[in-house]
């Protein structure tokens, strides 16, 4: 009768390799946690009681031409938003901001020219997360009111004007670099995600005859592909 031989499930070389692998993974995990801890504590926080005075700026220009040069269109725009914020607890701020934006586009194919001006005011919330020495990631959100007016005209004499009122909620992440203790530079995606409600009155004029109609509704949108996707800002920490 042949007696069965008990064979271990894992050989000693295999066990040693697994132990070494486990130790390496453990050391890597501890190192990663240590680096994260250093990143979160290596820089002085934006302290409670600080006043953040500054604003954001954005601008863009774009020109498109047909291959045969028979048509050409261009878009230009800029954006400015002064603000004041109050740090109510470390790395957390609430504040007020105003905004103004202007855009213009034209097309030489049908001589269309469109201009738009917008004005607004809002309350914002901002939370800072330390990335490393002098760098912060922030995740702000704001909600408020805006008003815009636009006008489109062409060579045929037709024109369209619009006036729009709206309320909105925006989210726009960004990065802050502390140049000096009392001066910060920022870059953010201008209104990355926006949820809003608007009410518009539109008037068309054709050969001296005018007609008006109204539009209203909710909208969820992104500004990442708009004329002013990137916003550059600064803050004085007082």
Secondary structure, DSSP 8 states (H G I E B T S, - for coil): --------SS-HHHHHHHHHHHHHHHHHHHHHHHHHHHHHHSS----TT-EEEEEEEEEEEEEEE-TTSS-EEEEEEEEEEEEEEEEEETTEEEEEEEEEEEEEEEETTTTEEEEEEEEEEEEEEEEEEEEETTEEEEEEEEEEEEEEEEEEE-TTS-EEEEEEEEEEEEEEEEEEEEEETTEEEEEEETTSEEEEEEEEEEEEEETTEEEEEEEEEEEEE--TTSTT-EEEEEEEE-
